Amino acid sequence: SPFPSITQEKIEKKQQIIDKKDLVELPVTDAADTIEKAYTINLNWWNFQFYFFHYSFYSIIKTSAKMFFFDRITG
């Protein structure tokens, strides 16, 4: 998998932990939890995008480089 540290399972587990906290904690902490929840989801999304795009560009560059050098060698 091109996304070694980001898996759907990890995201779901994190979400479950946050949801459990919502049930246990006092209403005063609702705002903090909401911010934390939004931040966690956001962070996962950006990490996913970062891995995805870097992996894509890396693959494209690697393939192009291989083809370019192969053309040069075989002339």
MIVO-929746 format. One line per field, with one value per residue (C-alpha): residue in three letters; residue number from 1; x, y, z. Coordinates in steps of 0.05 Angstrom, whole numbers, padded with zeros to 5 digits, always signed. Layout:
residu: [ALA ...]
num: [NUM ...]
px: [X ...]
py: [Y ...]
pz: [Z ...]
END
This chain:
residu: [SER PRO PHE PRO SER ILE THR GLN GLU LYS ILE GLU LYS LYS GLN GLN ILE ILE ASP LYS LYS ASP LEU VAL GLU LEU PRO VAL THR ASP ALA ALA ASP THR ILE GLU LYS ALA TYR THR ILE ASN LEU ASN TRP TRP ASN PHE GLN PHE TYR PHE PHE HIS TYR SER PHE TYR SER ILE ILE LYS THR SER ALA LYS MET PHE PHE PHE ASP ARG ILE THR GLY]
num: [1 2 3 4 5 6 7 8 9 10 11 12 13 14 15 16 17 18 19 20 21 22 23 24 25 26 27 28 29 30 31 32 33 34 35 36 37 38 39 40 41 42 43 44 45 46 47 48 49 50 51 52 53 54 55 56 57 58 59 60 61 62 63 64 65 66 67 68 69 70 71 72 73 74 75]
px: [+00000 +00026 -00001 +00039 +00017 -00054 -00105 -00181 -00179 -00134 -00179 -00241 -00207 -00187 -00258 -00286 -00240 -00263 -00336 -00328 -00297 -00358 -00402 -00359 -00337 -00376 -00413 -00360 -00310 -00357 -00324 -00254 -00277 -00309 -00246 -00204 -00251 -00248 -00172 -00163 -00206 -00172 -00103 -00119 -00146 -00084 -00038 -00076 -00071 +00003 +00019 -00026 +00001 +00074 +00066 +00034 +00087 +00142 +00113 +00105 +00176 +00206 +00171 +00190 +00262 +00265 +00236 +00281 +00345 +00322 +00312 +00381 +00415 +00378 +00386]
py: [+00000 +00069 +00097 +00061 +00102 +00121 +00065 +00069 +00024 +00073 +00131 +00093 +00072 +00144 +00166 +00113 +00138 +00210 +00188 +00150 +00212 +00252 +00206 +00206 +00279 +00339 +00387 +00440 +00401 +00396 +00454 +00426 +00357 +00386 +00423 +00360 +00318 +00367 +00372 +00297 +00286 +00344 +00318 +00249 +00278 +00321 +00263 +00220 +00273 +00284 +00209 +00200 +00258 +00246 +00173 +00190 +00241 +00193 +00138 +00184 +00212 +00143 +00115 +00176 +00172 +00097 +00108 +00167 +00131 +00067 +00107 +00138 +00070 +00033 +00094]
pz: [+00000 -00017 +00049 +00102 +00162 +00142 +00140 +00142 +00204 +00241 +00224 +00247 +00312 +00326 +00312 +00360 +00416 +00405 +00403 +00469 +00500 +00479 +00520 +00582 +00589 +00616 +00569 +00584 +00542 +00481 +00445 +00456 +00432 +00370 +00353 +00366 +00324 +00266 +00272 +00273 +00211 +00176 +00194 +00168 +00103 +00092 +00108 +00059 +00005 +00019 +00012 -00048 -00089 -00071 -00088 -00155 -00174 -00152 -00196 -00256 -00250 -00239 -00301 -00344 -00321 -00337 -00406 -00420 -00401 -00435 -00500 -00493 -00481 -00537 -00582]
END
